[in-house]
Amino acid sequence: MKVTILQFPGTNCEYDTQHAFESLGANTEIVWHKKESLPSDTDLLVVAGGFSYGDYLRSGAIAKFSPIMKAVSTYANNGGKVLGICNGFQVLTEAGLLPGALKRNDGLHFISKHHNLKVINNDNIFLEKLNNGDVVNIPIAHHDGNYYIDSDGLKELEDNNQILLKYTACDGEILNPNGSVDSIAGVCNKEKNVFGLMPHPERAMESLLGSDDGLAMLQGFLKA
């Protein structure tokens, strides 16, 4: 399997992401944002976390104009699998590939800690290795992780099973760290080939570092 990882000025999780997928046996390639095409053998495209363009103007708002993003949109619209993690999630919403938007955290402070998530819908390749209702422990690290969507958009997400993950306590009860609408931590598009989440599964690959719950999340993308 070939995983292509995007790199913008300010990206800081591309090597963590590369390590995570290589530890699962995937081949990886990091692609600079000024490229105008993706490797033809890409099986999964990952928009990694960090602070693209220093989060100036608005997180992900400048990155969406990078040359590579035309190829990203084409790849996604043709059914290619795309995963946006943290800043990557922000980039995908700004580019219109995922619904909603990410705002400043309610507390107006950067949050960095492990946090529990509940699996809401596993009828997709990303979470198929997990069960609905499972609670996983995944690090979060964001300043603009407050997911927003209006009431009509929220109903559409619910109707189409596009809400993937919610922030909870360890017992699965809602525990919202940043003000996200309905405590949403991750969503997908209607076609279920584009995924985005604010937490960092690539940082939860080894129990020695606090959690290996990210393994099952990323393994869903690995196909023989």
Secondary structure, 3 states (H helix, E strand, C coil): CEEEEEECCCECCHHHHHHHHHHCCCEEEEEECCCCCCCCCCCEEEECCECHHHHCCCCCCCHHHCCHHHHHHHHHHCCCEEEEECHHHHHHHHCCCCCCEEECCCCCCCEEEEEEEEECCCCCCCCCCCCCCCEEEEEEEECCCEEECCHHHHHHHHHCCCEEEEEECCCCCECCCCCCHHHEEEEECCCCCEEEECCCHHHCCEHHHCECCHHHHHHCCCCC
